[in-house]
Amino acid sequence: MNVLRKLPIRGQMYMIALLTMAVFVAILLFNYNRSASFISKNNEVYTNDIFGQMEQTILSNYDVVKWLTYNIAYNKSIQDYLFDEDMLSKVQRYPTIKNLFLNLSTVKPGISDFVVVGKNGDWFSLQGSSASEFGDFMPKKADSYFSKAEECKSPVGASSYCFAVGTNIFSSDLKREYTNVIGRIILIIDVSTLTGGYDLKSLQPGTDLYLLDRTGRIFMSNDRGMIGKPFEMPPMTGNSGVVRLNGELTHVQVDELPQIGGRIVRVIPDDVFFRDIRKLQRETLLALAAGILLLAVPFLLILNNMIFPMRKLYQYLRISDSGDLNKRIDLRGSAEAAVIGNRYNQMLSSIQHLTRQLVESNERLYRTEIEKKQAEFDFLKSQVNPHFLYNTLDAIRGIAAEREVPEIRDMTRSLSRIFRYSIKGHDIVPLGEELRIVEAFMNIQTIRFSHRFRFACAVPDALLAVPVPKMILQPIVENAVYHGLEPQYELGTLTLTAAAEGGEAGGAAGARGHDGGAVLVLTVRDDGVGMDEARLADVRERLRTAGGRGGEPDGSRGIGLANVHHRLQFLYGSDYGLAIDGRPRAGTEVTLRIPISEGRR
């Protein structure tokens, strides 16, 4: 396994291809051997079928021949003829015997002649055949004994091969030489009579079938040129085998014919025996070669599509400068390679984006610090003498009280409270203090605008202690008065509400933000002139791109909505801040989302 892991992917793919080809070849060889074994078995069954049919035919005809010889041997006329020593009497018996032979010759076609030979050498033949033509082929006490096959003349003059079938005739007369051999009967039969005219042309092409007599000479075959020639049996074990015959590898199968003392031999050359399977093998190999050639093209294409992008990425990672985030890689090939390339490029883009965000965040942090210092510096410049201003406002309030002008007294008291709140204390204050400053501001505005609008505040007591940034509501309320309520002549209402969304009932814990904490939702709503879609879109765009001080182009909003939104996002993150909604002549609603500190619980 370690060796494989060290190989490149291309080498592993080629190894897989070679192993696959080896498996295919092994399967083909296995199938070839199995098919060859199957053909051999079927051929053996087929041969046994042929041998069985021929043996059955020969046995059937042998029984007929045997029955004929027995009928002749124990016929009373034949017995009397053989016992009769008077030649005149024998001549007188001749017609009877002739008629007997003529009748029996019709029992089985192919019987050429009947020869009766007496013990004293006298003989009688239906067709004039001589007993000496076949020699003394019969052993003692022979019973339906077949001679070797000899060439003989047929009645029509054509030459053929015949058997002489001899049977000893024993006396059946109890008074005269009972059970003694008194002669013999010989039937001359055509070889086709024995085989029943079996059609050897139906054999498998290329197959040779030989019927041998007891001397090994071929008396019947589908190869006419071999009839009459001796067949040299090759040495082999058993009745079948593969031997070399005439220098050629040959499949030989032999079966004995004990009735005639001969054999049946089937000879099939090896190339004929496996002709079909070898043809199938060649066609299969050609198909395999064609298949390999056809598969090689897509295999190489797929291999290239798989390997080339990986090698390209490998080379890129080896030589790529890790500090250069602007370089991109193009991986074309497979879908996976394209996804890897796209994801890698997206990762580089994300790193660039995060780096840029980090730089921008640091830049905003530095700018905010600078702005904070600048604001402090501006405030110090404007703070000529706080105690002098406080004392002056207190003096004005005293004079207003002495001269009974309550409006001036209330305005100076509210202004003094706002001024003191803005320059003293911490940057984070309880929500209750922030609401008191908003009420002071609204007292001034109510007196200033002769009670043209009302102010309503609905904040649960449980939320008054929630810490919020100082002066976070006053700019929103001021914007609602100057830009929402002041431009209209009708009586208006400004409503401020607070809620803890989805939190513990009546408590400070509210809806969970992205960091898992509760959320305080402050809403400033007026029923003033509102704003159209274009104006609303412009304000929302300014909120989205807020980057520090700013507001309306005319500067009439003070620090403005954008500065409030920026302060909240800087303090708590991008999940918090300000949202605005409104419609023409339907008022404006500003919503602030501030996380509630876990320490309040």
N, C-alpha and C positions, 0 to 999 in steps of 0.2 A: 504493500500500500504506500509506503514511503517513497518508493521508486516512482510510482504513478503520480504521486503528488508533485514530484520534482519535474515531471514532464510538462512541456507547454501544452496549452489546450489543443493546438493543431495536432501535436503528436498523439494526444489521447484520442482525438476524433479519428485519426487515421488508424489507430489501434482498434477502436471500436468497429470501423469499417472492415478491417482485415478479419477480425474475429467473427463478424457477421457473415462474411463470405465463406470463412472456414466452416461455420455452422451449416450454411446452405449446402456446401459441397458434401459435408458429412451426411446431411439428411438425404441428398441425392444418392450417394453411394449406398447408404442403408436401404433406401427404397429400391435401388437397382438390385442389390443382393436379395432383398425380400421378393422382388418380382421374379428374379431368376429362380429362386427356390420354389416360388409358386408355379412358375412355368414348368420346372422340372417335375414337380409333383403332379401337375395336370397332365403333362406329357406321359408320365408313368401310368396314370389312371387311364389315359386314352389308349396307350399301348396295351395295357391289361384288358381293356375293353375289346380291342381288335383281336388279341390272342384268345380271349374267352369266346368271342363269336366264332372264330375259325375252329377252335377246339370243339366247340359244340357242334359245328357243321360236320367236321371230320368224324367225330364220335357218332353222330347220327347216321352218316353214310357208312361208317365202319360197321355199325350194327346191322344195316341192310345187307351189306356184303357178307357179313358173318351168317346172317339168316339164310341167304342164298346158298352159301357153301354147305350149311347144315342140311338144308332141304335136298340138295343134290346128293350129299354124302350118304344120307340115310333113306334115300328114295329106293323103293324095292326094285325098280327097273334098273337103276344103276348098280345096286348090289348084285342082282341076277346077272347083269352084263359082266361084272368083274369076276364072278364065280364061274361063268360059262367058259369052258375051254374049247368048245367046238366053234370053229371059225364061221361055218355056215349058219349056225344058230346066232352067232354074234351079228352077222350081217342082217339076219331077220329081225334082230332087236334094234337095229340102227334107227329105223324110222321113229320108233317110240321115244328113244333117247333124244333124237333130233327135235321132235315136237316138244319134249320137256324143256330142252334148252331154249327153243324159240319162245316158248311161253315165259320162261323165267327172265329172258333177256329184256322183256318189255317192262319188268318190274322197276328197273333202274336204268335210265339213259346213261350211255357212256360205257356199257359193257361190250367190249370188242369180241370176246370169244370165251368159250368154255372148253377146257381140255380135261379129259379124264384119262388118267394113266393107271394101268393095272400093275399088280405086283410083279407080273412076269414081263413087264415092259411094253405090253400092248397099250395103245392110246387111241383116243377118239377126240376129234376137234370139230366144233361146229363150223369154224371158218378156215380150218386147215392149218391152224397154228401148230408149231412143233414145241413139245415140252422142253426140248434141248435149247431153245432160244434163250431161256433165262437161267439155264444151268441148274445145278443141284443147289438151289438157294435155301431149301427148307431144312431146318433141323429136325431131329426125331421128335415125334409126338407134337408136331407143330399144329397150331390151331389158328386159322385165318392169319397166316404169316405173310407180311408184305415183303416183296423183293425190293432191290434197288430200282430206281426209275430207269427205264430204257426207252430209247427212241423207237417208235413203232409207226406203222402205216395205218391211217384211218381209212374207212371204206371209200371216202371220196378222193383218196390219194394224197391228202395233205399229211405232213409228218407231225407227230406229236409225241408226248411222253406218256408211257403207260406203266402201270404196276402189275405184277403177277402176284395174285393173292392165293396162296396154297393152303389146303387143309387135308390132313391125313384122313382116309376113309377106313373106319373100323367096321368089322362084321357085326351085323345086328341079328344074324340068324343063329338061333341057339343050337341048331343041328350041325352048322358048318363053321368052324374056326371062329367062334364067338369072341368078340373084343380084339381079334387080331387085325393088324393093318393089312388090308387087302388092296390098297391103292391110294391114289390121291386125286383131288379135284383142284384145278387151277383156273382162276378167273382172271382174264386179261381185261383190266379196266383203265380208262383214260384218267389222268391225274385230275382233270377238272371234275370228274365224277365224285372224287373224294372231297374236294373243296366246295362242291355245290355251285361252281361258277362264281365264287366270291369276287366282287368288283374291286380290284386293287387300285383302280384309277381314282377312287375316292380318298386315297391316303393324302396326308399333308404333302404339299409340293416339296421336293428335295429329299423326301424320305424314301428309303429302299426297304422292301420287305422280301425276305427270302424264305422259301419252304425247302428244307433239306431232307433228302432221304437218309436211310441208315448209313450210307457211305459218305455223307457230307456233300453230295452233289445237289446242286440247285435244280429242282424240278418245276418250280413255279415262282414267279417274281413279277413285280411291276416294271422291272428293268428287263425287257425281253432279251437283250444281248447277253445277260448273265445266265439264262436258262441252259442247263446242261453242263455248266462249269462247276468245278469243285469250289467250295467256300472254306477258306482257312480261318478257323476260329481263333481270334487273338486271345492271348492269356489274360484272364481277369478273374477276380474273386466274386463268386456269386453269379446271379443270372443277369446282372446289369452293371455297367460301368462306363467310364470314359477312357478310351484307349486310342493308340495311334494305329490307324488302318491306312495302308498305302501312303504312309508319311503324313497323314492328315488326322488331326484330332477329331475323334468320332465318338458319338454316344451309341452304345450297343446294348440291346436288350434281347435276351434269349428265353425261349420257353420250350419245354420238352413236349414231343408228341409220342407218348408211349405206344399208342395203338399201331402206328406204322414204323416205330423206331426212328423217327426223324425229329426235326426241330423247326421252330419258327424263329427267325432272326430279324430284328428290326434295326436298321442302321440309319443314323441321322448325323450328318456332319455338324461340327460345333457351330460353324457360322450360320447354318440353317436352323439349328436348334434355338439359337439365341438371336435369330435375325430380327424379330419384332422388338425384342427388348433392347437390342443394340441400336436399332433404328430409333426407338423411343429415347434411348440414352443420348444419341447424337442430337436429336431434336431438343431434348431437355437442356443439353449443354449449350446448344446454339441459343435457345431461349434465355438461359442463364446469362450467357455472354451479352446478348442483346439487352437483357434487363439491367445488367451491370453498367453497360454503356449508357443506357437511358437514365439510370439513377445517378451515374457519376456526375452528369451535368448539374442537376439540382443539388446534389450533395456538395459539390464544389461551390456552387452559388451560395447555398445555405451556410457552408463552412466559412466562406468569405464574409457573408453578412454577419456571422457571429464573431469571427476572430478579428476581422479588420477593425471594427469599432473598439473592441477590447484592447487590441495592440495600440491603437491610436490613443486611447485613454491612458494606457500604461506608459507610453512614451511621453504623453503630455504631463502626467504626474511626475515623471522622472526629471524632466528638464524644465518644468514650469517654475517660475519664480513665485514663491508664496506671497510676496508683497505686492504683486501686480493683480489687482482685482478687476481690471478692465478686460482681460483676455477671456475669450469664450471658446468653447469646444463644440464642434459640429460632428455628432456621431450618427451616421446614416448606415442603415443595414436592417437589423431586426427592430420590431416594435419596442422590445425591451431596451435595446441600445439607445433608441431615440428617447425613451422615457428617462433613462439614466442621464443622457446628455442634457435633456431639458431640466431635470431636477438639479443637476450639478450647476448648470447656468443659473437656475433660480436661486440656488444656495448662494452663489457668488453675488447675485443681485441683492439677496436678503442681507448678506454681510455688508455690502456697500450701503444699503438703505439703513441698516442698524448703525453703521459707523457714522453715516451722515446725521442720523437722528441724535446719536450721542454728541456729535460735534455741535449740532444745533441746540441740544439741551444745555450743554455747557455754555454755549454762547448766550442763550436766553438767561441762564442763571447769572452769568457775569453782567449781562445788560440790566437784569432786575436789581442786582446789587448796586450797580452804578446809579440806576434810577432812584433806588431807595436813598442812597447817599446824597444824590442831587436834591431829592425832595426834602431830606433833612436839612440840607444846606439852605434851600429856598425858605424853609420854615424858619430857620434861625435868622435868616436875613429879615424876614417879615415880623419876627417876634421882637419888637423894639423894647417893650417892657410889659410882660404879661400882667404883672400886678397893677400896673397903671391902667391897662385896659379893663381888668376886673373892677377896679375901684371906680373907673369912669362909668361902666355899665351899672354898677350899684348906685352911683350918684344919680344917674338918669332915672333909674327905677324909683329912687327915693323922691325925686322931684315929681315924677308922674303920680306917685301915691299921694304926695302932699297936695297936689293940684287936682287930684281926683281924675286922672286919665288912665283907666285900667288897661287900655289897649297897649299903651307904651310900656306900662309896668310888665305886662305879660310877655310882650315881645322881647324886652331886655332880659327878663328872667330866662326865657327859652334860649335866646342867643347866647347868654352867658353860660348856660348849661352845655350847649353844643360846643362852644369854643373851648371850655375846660375839658370836655370829653375827648375832643379831637387831639389835644396836645399832651394829655397826661395819661398815665396808665399803660397797660400792656396792649399788644396787638390783637390778642385773643381775649374776648370778653364773653360773659353769659348773654344768652339771647334776651333776657329781661332788660339788661342795661341798654342793649342796642334798640329795643322797642321803646324805651323811655326817650332816647334821643330822637327816634322817628316821631314820637308824639310831640316832643318839643318843636321839631321842625314843622310839623303840621299845624301846631298852634300859631306859629309865625305866619304860615301861608294862609290860614283861615282868616286871621285878622287882616292880613294884607289884601286879600281878595274879597273882603266884606262877606264872608260866609257864603261864597258861591258853591262850595262843595262840602261834603261830609266825609269824615274819616272813621272807618270801622276796623277794629282789630280783634281777631278771634284766634287766640293762642292758648292751648291747654296749659295749665299750671305745671304739669309734669315736664314740659319742654322749656320752661323759662331758664333753667340752669344749663342747658346745652351750650357748650362753647362754640362761638362763631367768630369770624374775623371782624375786627372793629370797623365801623363805617361801611359795612357791606350792603346795608339796606337803604341808607339815606340817599345815595345816588340814584337808586332805582325809584324811590318814592319821589325824589325831585324831578326825575325824568317824566314820571307819570303826571305830575302837576303841571309842569311847563309845557309838555308836548301833547298831553292827552286831555286835561281838564281846562286849562287856561284858554285855549283857542275857541271853546264853545261858550255860549251865553246861557245855556240851560244849567240848572242845578245838577251837579255831578257828585259821584260817590267813589271814593277810593277805599278798597278793602284789602287788608293784609291778613293772611291766614297761615297757620303752621300745622304740620302733621308729621307723624312718624309712620311711614308707609309699612304695612305688613308686619310690624314689630309686636312687642308685648303690649297688651291692652293697657292704655293709659300711661305707658312708660316711655322712656327715651329711646329704647331699642325699637327700630323700625325695619323697613324693608332692607334686605341685604344688598349691598353693592357688590362689585366684582371682587373686592377684597374680602367679602364675607361679613362686613360690618353693617350696622343699621344706617338708614338714610333719613336725614331731616329734609323735608320739602317745604320751602317758603314760597308763597304765592302773593304777588302784588298785582291787583286787578283794578282797572278803572273803566268807567263807561263813557269815556271821552270820544274824541273824533276818530280814534283808531288810525289805521294806515292801509294803503292799497297794497296789491300784490308786489308791485315793483319795489316799493319802499321796504316792505317786509323782507323781500329777497335780498335787498342791499344790506339791511341790518344783519340778517343771518349770515351773509357772506363775510361781513366785518367780524362777526363773532367767530366764524370758522378760522379766519386768518388773523385773529387777534395777536398782537406781538408786543404790547406795551402800552404806553399812554396813547390816548387817542379818543376819538369820538366822532362827532359830526364835523364836517368840514368847517363850519362856522365856530366850532369850539364852545357852543352854548351848553353842552351837556357836562361840563366839568371833566372829571375823570372818565365819565361815559360808561355805557353798557359794556363796551369791549374791554375796558380796564377791569371792571368787576369780574367778568368772565375769565379774563387772564389771571387775575389774582386767585380765583378759586381753583382753576386748573393747575396753577403753579403750586398751590399749597396741597391739593388733594389728588391730583392726577386727572387724566383726560376723561375719566368716567363721570366726573362731576363738573358743575359749572352752571351756566345760565341758558335758558330756552325762552323764546319769545313767540307769541302768536297774537294775531289781531286781524280785524276786518274794518273796512271803512264804515264810520259812524256806528260801530258796534263795540268800541273800546279795545283795550290792549291788555294782555295778560303776560306777565313775566314770572317764570318759575326758576327758583334756585334750588339746587341739590347739593347738600353738604353732608359728609359722613359724620355720624355721631360717634364720638370717642368711646371706646370700650371702657375707659376708666370711669365714665359716668355711672355705670350700672351699680 
